[in-house]
Structure formats: C-alpha cells, structure tokens
C-alpha cells in the first residue's frame, strides 16, 4: 500500500494531506484486522 501512495505522490495524483489521511486509515484498519485475527485465534483454542 505504501508503494502505491508513494507513486501517487510522485505523480501528483494525491496531495500530502490526503496521503496522510489514507496512511492513518490504513494503520487503523491494520490494527482492527490484527485484533480480529487475535480474537478468532483465541476462540479456536
């Protein structure tokens, strides 16, 4: 995902502030997915 954002920035498809928002949302989504995976693993043991 980071590579696509870097390319978008280099090609001026996205502004810096938009990239920061997307990065923030990506981090938040990753945390939620990790929590879901952990929860599923715990329920299977």
N, C-alpha and C positions, 0 to 999 in steps of 0.2 A: 504494500500500500504506500509506503514511504517513497518508493521509487516513482510511482505514478504521480504523487504530489510534487516531487522534485521536478519531474519532466513538465508537468502543468505550469509550475512556477517559471521554469526556464523558457517556456514557450509563451509566457504571458497569458495563459488561459485563466489563471486564478490570481487574485490579489493575496498579499501576505496575510491580511486579516482573515480572509476566507480559508486559507490553508491552516491557520492556527485553530479555527473553529473545527475544521474537519479532523485535524490531529487530536484535538480534545475529545471529540465524539468517538474517534477510533479507540482511544485509550479507555474511555468509559465503557464502550462496547466490549472490549477485550476483558476488562475486569468482570463485567456481568457474565460473559461466557465462561471465564475461569471459575466463577462462583457456581454456576450451573453445573459444570463438569464435576466440581468437587462434591456438590450435593448429590449428584447421581451416583458417583463412586461410593459415597457414604451409605446411600440407601441400598446399594447392591451388596454390601458386606454383612 
